[in-house]
Amino acid sequence: MLKQRTVREETSILGKGLHSGNRVSMNIKPAPPNSGITFVRNDLSGKPKIKVDVDNIGDGFLATTLNVGRIQVKTVEHFLSALYALGVDNLIVELDSPEVPIMDGSARPFIYLLRRDVGIKEQKAAKKFIKITKRVEVSDDDKYLRVEPVDAPRLLIDFTIFFPHRVIGIQNYLFEFSTRRYIEEISKARTFVAESEVKRLWKKGYALGGSLDNAVVVGDFGILNKDDLRYENEFVRHKILDIIGDLYLLGSPVFGKVVAYKSGHTLNHMLVKKVVQEKAYEIVTLPLEKGEKIFNFKLEPAFFTD
């Protein structure tokens, strides 16, 4: 059977919160099998814990927030997306701030840190998967999101975005998950914002840590970043990065087909909650030979230098 995974040793990363603008130190520690991903707020009295769980989903405006009572951890989606991609099941993540660091606005720094710098190890327990057993759909006006069963152990995401902006417009991407494909096709895609929206967000107390170093800023006639886009259709690829992180709120990787049109975090959260409410899944394990085809780690070191 494919086994659960955690990191080989403790490691840490420094950055700033996208919305708070505050400096953030994040300490990542191994955790025992079947314990899941748990955030710890070291900056608060008693060091309260928040586990990654559908029951702890909070606000979905512009990011994914986890909360237990008034205790929150914000902007977790890019980090969770990287954990999903690397097959990491169990971690303790200590923060000295209410927000996960945004880094460069993608999942690449987390992939780099966990895969190359610290390493990942297998544990004795079998890895669990969420196998979708019936179709579930949510919608909001013309936006919709659904997940349905597939005839093989795989995750397919068919995502379409539409922004009434000449630089973005309509983009579609069909992605079949594997670790390698995620790193090559998805991990580098950054969060994005229209230049016309930036001042409005600042006035409302959002994106205070945003900059051209951690987001793609879209002007009226092109992007403002000097380094250009990392993918021609980077915008829709980032939406796929986000939804993979939000799917991991279910606690295990998903086998199913996701079809999304103009979906964002709020709709993503509605879907995972409905999957649980309708019991539209079963927990399964996977033979090693099939699992390694999905969560493959034989990646060339040079891959991480771009």
C-alpha positions in Angstrom: 0.0 0.0 0.0 1.0 3.6 -0.6 2.0 5.0 2.8 1.3 8.3 4.6 4.0 10.9 4.6 5.5 13.7 6.8 8.7 15.8 6.6 12.0 14.2 7.6 12.9 16.9 10.1 11.9 20.3 11.4 12.3 23.3 9.2 11.1 26.9 9.0 10.4 29.6 6.5 10.0 33.4 6.8 7.8 35.7 4.8 4.9 38.1 5.1 1.1 37.9 5.1 -0.6 38.8 1.9 -3.5 40.5 3.6 -2.0 41.6 6.9 1.4 42.7 5.6 2.9 41.4 8.8 6.1 39.4 9.1 5.5 35.7 9.5 7.7 32.9 10.8 6.4 29.4 10.0 7.9 26.4 11.7 7.1 23.0 10.1 7.5 19.8 12.2 6.9 16.1 11.5 3.7 14.6 12.9 2.6 11.0 13.7 0.5 8.9 11.3 -3.3 9.7 11.1 -2.9 13.1 12.8 -3.4 15.2 9.7 -2.3 18.8 9.2 -2.5 21.0 12.4 -1.7 24.7 12.6 -0.5 26.1 16.0 -0.7 29.8 16.8 2.5 30.2 18.9 1.8 33.9 19.2 -1.3 33.4 21.3 -1.7 32.3 25.0 -2.0 28.6 25.3 -0.7 28.0 21.7 -4.2 27.0 20.3 -4.4 24.4 17.6 -6.5 24.5 14.4 -6.7 21.3 12.4 -7.3 21.2 8.7 -10.9 20.0 8.6 -14.1 20.8 6.8 -15.7 21.7 10.2 -13.1 24.5 10.7 -13.6 26.3 7.4 -14.0 30.0 7.9 -14.2 33.0 5.6 -13.7 32.4 1.9 -13.3 36.0 0.8 -10.1 36.3 -1.3 -8.5 33.4 0.6 -9.1 30.2 2.7 -9.3 30.8 6.4 -9.5 28.1 9.1 -11.0 29.0 12.5 -11.8 27.5 15.9 -14.0 30.0 17.7 -12.2 33.3 17.4 -8.8 31.8 16.6 -7.9 31.9 12.9 -5.3 30.9 10.4 -5.6 32.7 7.1 -4.5 32.2 3.5 -3.7 28.5 3.9 -4.6 27.5 0.3 -1.2 27.7 -1.4 0.6 25.8 1.4 -2.1 23.1 1.5 -1.9 22.8 -2.3 1.8 22.1 -2.1 1.2 19.5 0.6 -1.4 17.8 -1.5 1.0 17.7 -4.5 3.8 16.1 -2.4 1.5 13.6 -0.7 2.2 15.0 2.8 -0.5 13.8 5.2 0.8 14.7 8.7 2.4 18.0 9.9 2.5 20.4 12.7 2.7 24.0 11.4 3.6 26.6 14.0 2.9 30.3 13.2 3.7 33.5 15.0 1.0 35.4 13.1 -2.6 34.7 12.0 -1.6 34.3 8.3 0.5 31.8 6.3 3.3 33.6 4.4 2.4 34.4 0.8 6.0 34.0 -0.5 6.0 34.7 -4.3 2.2 34.1 -4.6 2.5 30.6 -5.8 3.2 27.1 -4.3 6.7 26.8 -5.7 8.6 28.1 -2.6 6.8 25.5 -0.4 7.5 22.7 -2.9 11.1 23.7 -3.0 11.4 23.8 0.8 9.7 20.5 1.5 10.9 18.4 -1.4 14.5 19.6 -1.8 15.6 21.3 1.4 14.1 19.2 4.1 12.8 16.0 2.4 9.8 13.8 2.9 9.6 10.4 4.6 7.1 7.6 4.5 5.3 6.4 7.6 3.9 3.0 8.5 0.2 3.8 8.1 -1.6 3.3 4.8 -2.4 6.6 2.9 -6.1 7.4 2.7 -8.0 8.8 -0.3 -11.4 10.4 -0.7 -13.1 8.5 -3.5 -16.1 10.5 -4.8 -19.1 8.1 -5.2 -21.8 10.5 -6.5 -22.1 13.8 -8.3 -22.2 16.9 -6.1 -22.8 20.4 -7.5 -23.0 23.9 -6.1 -23.6 27.2 -7.8 -24.0 31.0 -7.3 -25.6 32.9 -10.1 -23.7 31.9 -13.3 -20.8 30.3 -11.3 -20.8 26.6 -10.7 -18.6 23.8 -9.4 -19.2 20.1 -9.4 -17.4 16.9 -8.6 -18.3 13.5 -9.9 -17.0 9.9 -9.8 -14.3 8.7 -12.1 -13.6 5.1 -13.3 -9.9 5.1 -12.1 -7.9 6.4 -9.1 -7.2 9.9 -10.4 -8.1 13.6 -10.0 -9.2 15.5 -13.1 -9.9 19.3 -13.0 -11.5 21.0 -15.9 -11.5 24.7 -14.9 -12.8 27.7 -16.9 -12.4 31.3 -15.8 -13.9 34.5 -17.3 -12.8 37.9 -16.3 -14.1 40.9 -18.4 -10.6 42.2 -18.9 -8.7 42.2 -22.2 -5.6 40.7 -20.6 -7.4 37.7 -19.0 -10.8 37.0 -20.7 -11.8 33.4 -21.0 -9.3 30.7 -20.1 -9.7 27.0 -19.8 -7.3 24.3 -18.6 -7.8 20.5 -18.2 -5.4 19.1 -15.6 -4.9 15.5 -14.5 -3.1 15.5 -11.2 0.3 13.9 -10.5 3.1 15.3 -8.5 5.2 15.8 -11.6 2.5 17.5 -13.6 1.6 19.7 -10.7 5.2 20.9 -10.3 5.6 21.4 -14.0 2.2 22.8 -14.9 0.6 24.4 -11.8 3.1 25.1 -8.9 4.6 28.3 -10.3 1.2 30.0 -11.1 0.8 33.2 -8.9 -2.2 34.9 -7.4 -3.4 37.9 -9.4 -5.3 41.1 -9.1 -6.5 43.9 -11.3 -4.6 47.2 -10.8 -8.0 48.9 -10.6 -8.9 46.8 -7.6 -5.8 47.4 -5.5 -6.7 50.7 -3.8 -10.2 49.4 -3.0 -8.8 46.3 -1.3 -6.3 48.4 0.7 -9.1 50.6 2.0 -11.0 47.5 3.2 -7.8 46.2 4.9 -6.9 43.5 2.4 -3.8 42.9 0.3 -1.7 45.1 2.6 1.3 42.9 2.0 0.7 42.5 -1.7 3.3 43.6 -4.2 4.7 42.8 -7.6 6.9 40.3 -5.8 4.0 38.1 -4.7 1.2 38.7 -7.2 0.5 39.3 -10.9 -0.9 42.8 -11.2 -3.0 43.3 -14.3 -3.1 46.8 -15.8 -5.5 48.0 -18.5 -3.2 47.0 -21.3 -0.9 44.3 -19.8 0.6 43.0 -16.7 2.8 45.3 -14.6 5.3 42.7 -13.5 8.7 43.0 -15.1 9.2 39.2 -15.3 6.1 38.6 -17.4 3.8 35.6 -17.0 5.2 32.2 -16.0 2.7 30.5 -18.1 0.6 31.9 -21.0 -2.5 31.0 -19.1 -1.2 31.5 -15.6 -4.5 32.9 -14.3 -6.5 29.7 -14.8 -3.6 27.6 -13.6 -3.5 29.5 -10.4 -7.2 28.8 -9.9 -6.4 25.1 -10.2 -3.6 25.6 -7.6 -6.2 27.2 -5.3 -8.8 24.5 -5.7 -6.4 21.7 -5.0 -5.5 23.4 -1.7 -9.2 23.8 -0.9 -9.9 20.1 -1.8 -7.3 19.2 0.8 -9.7 20.6 3.4 -11.3 17.1 3.1 -8.2 15.7 4.8 -7.1 13.4 2.1 -6.4 13.5 -1.7 -9.5 13.2 -3.9 -10.3 10.7 -6.7 -12.9 12.4 -8.9 -13.5 14.8 -11.7 -13.9 18.5 -10.9 -15.6 20.8 -13.3 -15.4 24.5 -12.4 -16.7 27.7 -14.1 -15.7 31.0 -12.4 -15.3 29.3 -9.1 -13.4 30.8 -6.2 -12.8 30.0 -2.5 -16.4 30.5 -1.4 -17.8 28.1 -3.9 -14.9 25.6 -3.3 -15.7 25.6 0.4 -19.4 25.0 -0.4 -18.5 22.0 -2.5 -16.3 20.3 0.1 -18.9 20.8 2.8 -21.6 19.4 0.6 -19.5 16.3 -0.2 -19.3 15.6 3.5 -22.9 16.5 4.2 -24.2 14.2 1.5 -21.7 11.5 2.3 -20.7 11.5 -1.4 -17.5 9.6 -0.8 -15.8 6.6 0.7 -12.3 6.3 2.2 -10.0 4.0 0.2 -6.3 3.0 0.1 -4.2 2.4 -3.0 -1.6 -0.3 -4.0 1.9 1.0 -4.1 2.5 0.6 -7.8 -0.7 2.6 -8.6 0.1 5.2 -6.0 3.6 5.9 -7.2 2.3 6.8 -10.6 0.3 9.6 -9.0 2.6 10.8 -6.2 5.9 10.4 -8.0 9.0 11.8 -6.4 11.7 10.9 -8.9 12.3 14.4 -10.0 15.6 15.8 -11.4 17.3 18.3 -9.1 17.6 20.7 -12.1 13.9 21.0 -12.1 13.9 23.2 -9.1 16.4 25.7 -10.4 14.0 27.6 -12.8 
